[in-house]
Amino acid sequence: MHELSIVSSIVETVTETLAALPDTSRGARVLEVRLRVGALASVIPESLEFCWGIASEGTPLEGSKLVVNVLPVVIHCVPCGQDAELEGVQSFRCPRCGEPCSDMRQGRELEIDSIEIEDGEEKL
Amino acid sequence: MTTRIVELRRGILKKNDELAAALRASYTAAGVLVLNLVSSPGTGKTAFLERTLKELKAKGLRVAALVGDLETDNDARRLASSGAPVRQINTHGICHLDAEMIGKHLDGWEGVTLGGLDYLFIENVGNLVCPSSYDLGEKIRVALLSVTEGEDKPLKYPTLFNSADAAVITKIDIAEPCGFDRELALRNINEIRPGIRIFETSAKTGAGMEEWLAYLAEERVGRGR
């Protein structure tokens, strides 16, 4: 359960980003934060959402929505010469040919994809 | 009022990843092989590490260990009996070690410099979930599993086993009374991480230690790759 520290890190990064945007007006607030989370990232979307309210309180992110986009594991199968998406994380075999495969191309992401912001009234 | 989308594409653990990359560079420069040991509480990480430290020391190799726990320095005191320098990291409730904690504890470690070591072992907090997200700059991540835990643990915790470079099965001296299904355990580990090196060991009897030590020697020769 390290979701609270992950969420705190997201809040920190977004707050910094917001402050660094050159054309952001005073009082800008965040409406939505979109994440890309790999199926093997070992975080639980529900737990992130659970911590979101507490971690964003008193920041420009307060009241914003957290959207977690879960990415499936993608492996590269050498015999098939192609990438393949795995249905789950219980078996690392190519779904086409059944060969075991440890060359992972997607599934461990833990990223902030984008944010939606609303500019305030007063321009700087 | 206008709304707009700002693309970020930023890694959430970027700060840890950057610190870990700097640590990795310092390990490589110092020529020390660093291993991160991860398992559930009770798997026998400390006993396995204690034996490993003693055997490496007996071969004249320079070893040290950082050991993470939520509270107490019991493990550090136990490991210190091996004669190797050991430093405890108390996380005070945090469920994993991170690169910043490692950096802080390497700094000002009395009598220990990375350049003066052949091997540095990091015993992570007993937890099969969170440590897998935190790179400590290690070259080898070792996932440990004891015969008392159930053969399906790799399937239940695929993230950790998939990110490991080597797997160690511990307590094989009591495999039989535990009804441990060896074939099934090996198959499950391979299902999650095809081709991973697996060591079957007992810290009590010393079974499998020779193969493990040979692996450590091979990896040290190839260090900095």
Boltz contact constraints between the chains, C-beta under 6 A:
constraints:
  - contact:
      token1: [A, 2]
      token2: [B, 95]
      max_distance: 6.0
  - contact:
      token1: [A, 2]
      token2: [B, 130]
      max_distance: 6.0
  - contact:
      token1: [A, 6]
      token2: [B, 12]
      max_distance: 6.0
  - contact:
      token1: [A, 9]
      token2: [B, 12]
      max_distance: 6.0
  - contact:
      token1: [A, 10]
      token2: [B, 12]
      max_distance: 6.0
  - contact:
      token1: [A, 13]
      token2: [B, 10]
      max_distance: 6.0
  - contact:
      token1: [A, 40]
      token2: [B, 159]
      max_distance: 6.0
  - contact:
      token1: [A, 40]
      token2: [B, 162]
      max_distance: 6.0
  - contact:
      token1: [A, 42]
      token2: [B, 129]
      max_distance: 6.0
  - contact:
      token1: [A, 42]
      token2: [B, 132]
      max_distance: 6.0
  - contact:
      token1: [A, 42]
      token2: [B, 133]
      max_distance: 6.0
  - contact:
      token1: [A, 42]
      token2: [B, 159]
      max_distance: 6.0
  - contact:
      token1: [A, 89]
      token2: [B, 158]
      max_distance: 6.0
  - contact:
      token1: [A, 90]
      token2: [B, 155]
      max_distance: 6.0
  - contact:
      token1: [A, 91]
      token2: [B, 191]
      max_distance: 6.0
  - contact:
      token1: [A, 92]
      token2: [B, 194]
      max_distance: 6.0
  - contact:
      token1: [A, 100]
      token2: [B, 194]
      max_distance: 6.0
  - contact:
      token1: [A, 102]
      token2: [B, 194]
      max_distance: 6.0
  - contact:
      token1: [A, 102]
      token2: [B, 195]
      max_distance: 6.0
  - contact:
      token1: [A, 110]
      token2: [B, 12]
      max_distance: 6.0
  - contact:
      token1: [A, 110]
      token2: [B, 13]
      max_distance: 6.0
  - contact:
      token1: [A, 111]
      token2: [B, 11]
      max_distance: 6.0
  - contact:
      token1: [A, 112]
      token2: [B, 8]
      max_distance: 6.0
  - contact:
      token1: [A, 112]
      token2: [B, 10]
      max_distance: 6.0
  - contact:
      token1: [A, 114]
      token2: [B, 5]
      max_distance: 6.0
  - contact:
      token1: [A, 114]
      token2: [B, 7]
      max_distance: 6.0
  - contact:
      token1: [A, 114]
      token2: [B, 8]
      max_distance: 6.0
  - contact:
      token1: [A, 115]
      token2: [B, 6]
      max_distance: 6.0
  - contact:
      token1: [A, 116]
      token2: [B, 3]
      max_distance: 6.0
  - contact:
      token1: [A, 116]
      token2: [B, 5]
      max_distance: 6.0
  - contact:
      token1: [A, 118]
      token2: [B, 1]
      max_distance: 6.0
  - contact:
      token1: [A, 118]
      token2: [B, 3]
      max_distance: 6.0
  - contact:
      token1: [A, 119]
      token2: [B, 2]
      max_distance: 6.0
